[in-house]
Amino acid sequence: MSTRTPLTVGVGVLGYAGVARAHFNALRKLPYIFPDPPVRLHLVGIAGRSPAGADGAARRYGFDYGTTDWRRLVEDPQIQLFINCSPNDTHAEPSLAAAELGKHLLCEKPLARDAREAKRMWDGVRRRRIVHQVSYNYRFVPAVRFAREMIQAGELGEIIHFRTQYTDESLSDPSTPHTWRQEKRRAGSGAVGDIASHVLDLGRFLIGELKQVSGMSRIVTPRRPAKAGSRTMKVVDVEDLYVGALEFADRGMGTLEVSMFCPGRKNFLTFEVNGTQGSLCFNLERLNELEVYRPEPKGRRDRGFKTVLVTDRDHPYGGRWWPTGHIIGWEHTFVHQLHHLIRAIAGEETVRPLAADFQDGYINTVLCDALVEAARTGRRVNVK
């Protein structure tokens, strides 16, 4: 057992609902899943809209205090790591203010509402001696990491196709209330920034950079109730679904489909990668499995995809959680992500290439903007 004294890092979190709960879970679980950490986390403060909500979350998750003023977190000298789980329109100002005071950053995706805002955030951190990471947690699914290892080892040969789909049923019911996610001023874009950003990041993580996109989008339900049961309607001014084509810099090609109007789909993120020597396929709703195809010797009749349960000790994160064959869930990816972040803070790891930093977040918003532009103009858009 190590005798080192870990660095103590105070944590402040902006947001207490939605995805913030996955970050709280990771903060609580990290010490006993990754024992002897290089960083000891002190849970200092939570900020949010409601005094009761912020105070209640602070008590529930073991933080020192709750507040409705994010500036209190940014200016608190006890806090060295600022986790931003707020809506898209409050990513930039609080994160940049925290960076100005030398605090490390973990910001939810997408990094910003558009590429211009994301570039301002990237410029605001790039020359500072801080660690900055964007929460693309699907990079930390063991099966996704295993897929990357196979691709980078050349086991699939030259990559020809990358096909991806991310669909759910969250907006299928027209009576589902309007939220900030259906408002361009606050969200930047709709299905593109909300869910296409995830699969675009996975495309870069697995295959490489993109050079051109094209596509079509639609607003299926142009008006939604202002709140549940309300007769007051609010305008939806961002896309509900998108279908697009992708061209990678290394000649690979792909397709992208994202929609929130797919009854029966809950959180259906899937991708398939086809190479000259094999293929693989992943489905987030079965996140412990990777479907793999490699040509069999002549004479074999069991040709086709085979299911790999990515839980063995020699798989990514194998043995970290449970014995072989005992599966993990979506929430565990946030623990993996947080562990990577604190190792970077301790100087034991770099954020890139396994995690996404603010530069990756900026590139992702460039791609999102390109998809939106392609749908608006009906033309192919080169990615600059």
N, C-alpha and C positions, 0 to 999 in steps of 0.2 A: 504494500500500500504506500502511495506517495505521501511524503511528509511536507510537501509544499503548502504554503498558505495561499488560498485562491484570492484573486482580486475580487473585491466587492463592488458590484455595479447596481445602483439604484434604478428602478424601472418605473416609468410613468406611461400610462396607456390612455389615449384619447378614444373614447367610445366604450360602451359597456354592453351593447346588444349585438345581435347578428353574429358576424364572423369574429367579433371581439371575444366571444365566449370560447372559441377554439384557441385563441392566443392565451387566455387565462388558464385553460386546461393545460396547455403546454408549459406555462410558467410553473404550475403546481407539480406537474409530473416529472419535469426534467431531472430534478436531483436524484430520484430513485431509479430512473431508467438509465441515466448516464452518471453513475457515482463518481466521486472524486473529480468534479468538474474544475476546469481552469478558472471559472468565474462563479462567484456566489451571488445570487440575485436577491436584492432587497426590494420587496414590492412596496413602493412608496405611495403613488397616487393614481387615481382614475378621474378623468374629466368627461363630462357628458352634459346633455341638455337639461336634464331634470335633477334637482338637488336630491330628491328621494331615490332616483335611479342610480345616481353616482355614489351616494352614501351606501345604499343597499348593496351595490356591487363590490364596493370596498370591503364591507364586512364579510360578504359571502366568500370572496376570493383571498382575503387576508392582506389587503393593502392598508396603509396607515390612514389614508383619508380619501374622501371623494370631493369633487369640486365641479362647478359649472364653467369655470374659467380655464381654458387650456393654457393660458399664459402662466398660470401658477405652476403648472407642471414644467413648462419650458424654463422658467426662471428659478425653479427649486434647485439649489446646489446639491441636494441629496440624489438627484436624478441624473444619471449618465446615459441611459438608454431610453429613447422616446419611441413608442410604438403607436403608429397612427392608423386607427381602424375606423376613421370617420368617413362620411360620404365624399365623393370625388372632388367636390368643390372646396373642401377644407383639407385637402392633402398638401397643397403648396405652402400656404402662409404659415401654419404651425410647424411644418417640417423644416422650412427654411429658417424660421426663428430659432428652432432647436439647434440646427447646424451652426448658426451664427454663434451660439454659445458653446460649441464644441461637443454637442451630445451625439452619440451614435443613433442611427435611425433604422427602424424597420417599418416600412410603409405598405399598406395594402395596395393591391392592384385594382385598376390600372394606375400607374404612377400619377397621371394627371388627366385632365379632360381632353387635351390635344397635345400635339407635338411641341408647339411653342411654349406652353406652360411646363411641359416635361423638360424641355431644354433648359428653361430657367432653373428648374430644380436640380438638374444634372450639373449645370454651371455653378450652382450654389454650394455643392458638396465636393466637387472633384478635386479641388486644391486644398481641402481641409483635411486634417489628420483625424478623420473619423471613419467609422465603418458604416456603410449604408447598403441596405438590402431591401428588395421588393418582394412581397409575399406571393411568389409563384410556387405554392406549396406542392403542386403536382410533380415538380422536379424531384421531390423527396419520397415519392411512392417507390418502394423497392422494385416492383416490376418495371416501372419506367426507367429507373436507374440501370437495371439489368439490360433493358432494351438498348440503352445508350452504349453500355459496355460492349454488347454484341456488335452494334453498328460500327463503333470506333475500332474494334478489333478486325473489321473487314469480313465478319462471318456471313454477311448478306451480299457481299460483293459490291458492285456499283449500285447506288440507290437510284431507282427509276421513278417510283411513285411514293407519294405520301398523301394518304386520304384521311380526312378527319371530320368528325361530326360531334357537335355538342348540343344536345337538345334536352328540353324539359317541358313540363306542362304548366309552368307557373303562371302564364298569362292566358291560358286557354279559355278561361271563364271571363266573358266581357264585363262581369260585375266585380271582378277583382279590382280593389281600389288603386287609384293613381298614387305613385310614390315619386321620390326624387329621381329614381332610375328612369322614369318616363319623361324627364324634362332635360332638354339639351343644355340649358343654362347651367344646370347643376351636375349632370352626368357626363356631358360631352358627346356621348353617343349611347345607343341602346344595347341591342344584343351584341354589337361589335365590341364595345369596350367592356361589357359585363362578362361575356363568356367566350367570344372569339379571341379576346386577348390571351386567355389561357392556352388555347390550342395553337395560336401563333407563337407563343413562347415555347411550347413543346416542339413545334416545327424547327425553330432555331436551335433548341437544345439537342435535338436528335439528329437533324439533317444538316443544318447550316443556314447561312443568310439567304434572304429572299431578294430577288431583283425586280419582280414585276407581279402585279395583281390585277384581277378584274372581277366584276361581280354585279349582282342585283340585290336590292333590298326592298322591304315593304313594311308599311305600318298597317297591321291587320285591324287593330282596334284604335281608331283615331281619337276617341274620347272615353274617359273612364271616370267612375265616381270619385269625388274628392276624398271621401273616406267611406268605410263600410256602411251600407244602407243609405247613403246620402243621395239626394236627387240632383245635387249640384255636380256638374260634370267639368272635368279639366281636360285640356287638350294634350294629347300625346304627340310630341314632335321629334321623336327618335325611332329608329327602326326596331321592329319586333323580330324580324328574321332576316337572314342573309345567306345567299348562296354565291360562292366565289371560286375562282381558279387561281392557283399559285405557281410561280416559276422560281426555282431556287438558282442561286449563283452557280452551282456545280452541275447544272443541266437537269436535275431532278424536277419533276412536276407534281402538282398536287391539286386536290379539291378540298373545299371547306364548306361546311353547312352548319349554321347555328340557328336555332329557333326556340322560342318559348311557347310554341303553339303545337305541342306534340302530346296529346292525351295518352297517358300510360307511361310516358318517359319521366323519370324522376330526376336523375342526374347523370344522363347518358353521354359521357365523354368517351369517345372511342377513336382510335387511329389504327391504320394499317400501313406498314412500310414494306414495299416490294423491292427487292434487289435482284441482281443477275444470278445470285447463288442461294436465294432463300427469301423468306418473308416472316414478318411477325405482326401480331395483332393484339391490341389491348382494349379493355372495356373497364372504365372506372367503377361501374356497378359490380364488377368482380375483380376488385383491385389487387387481390393477391395472386392473380393468374396472368400468365403471358402465353399467348398462342404462338407457337413457333413452327415454321415449315422449313426443312432443308431436304434437298433431293436424296432419296434413298437409293441404295445399290439396285441395279437391274435385277428383276426377279422378285423383288419385294412387292407385296400387294397392299400393304398398309400405308400407302402414300397419302399424304394430307397433313393438316395441322395437328400438332400434339400440344397438350396443355401442360405447361410447367407451373407447378405451385411454388412460387418464389418465397419460400420460408426456410430453406435449408441454411445451415450455418455458413456455407460459403457463398450465399447470395448477399446482395446489399442489405445491410442491417440485420442479417441472419443471426439468430441467437441473442439479439439485443432485447427482444421482448419475451417471447414464449418458446417452448420447444417446437421442433420441426413439425409442420402441419397445423399448427395453431395460428389462426389468421389474425391480422390486425385490421384497423379501420381508418377511415378518412382523417379522424382527429389526430392520429399518430404522426401524420406527415408534418404537422405543425411542431411537434416535439423534435423531429429530425431537423427541421428548418431552424428552430431556435438553437439547437445544439451547434449547428454549423455557424450561426451568427456569433455565439459567445466564444467559440474557438477563434473566430476572426478577430474579435475584440481583444482576446488574450494574445494575439500574434501567432497562434498555432496553425492558422489556415487563412487562405484568401477567399473572399466572397465568390469571385468568379474562378473557374467556369461552372462549378456545380450549382451555385445559387445565382440569382439575378441581382445585380446591383443597379444603381440609378441610371447608369449608362444603358443597361439592358432594358430598363423601364422606359427610357427615352426612345430607344429603337422600336420597342413594342408600340408606342403611341404613334410613331411615324408610320408603321404598318397599318394600324387601325385607321389613321387619317387617310391612308392610301385606299383602303377598302371603301370608306365612305365616299371618297372622291370618285372612285371607279363607278360606284352605283349611281352617283349624281350625274355623271357625264356620259355614262354608257361606254366608256373607253378604257383600254388598258392603261394602268398607271405605273410608271417606273418608280422604284423605291430609291430615294436619294439617301 
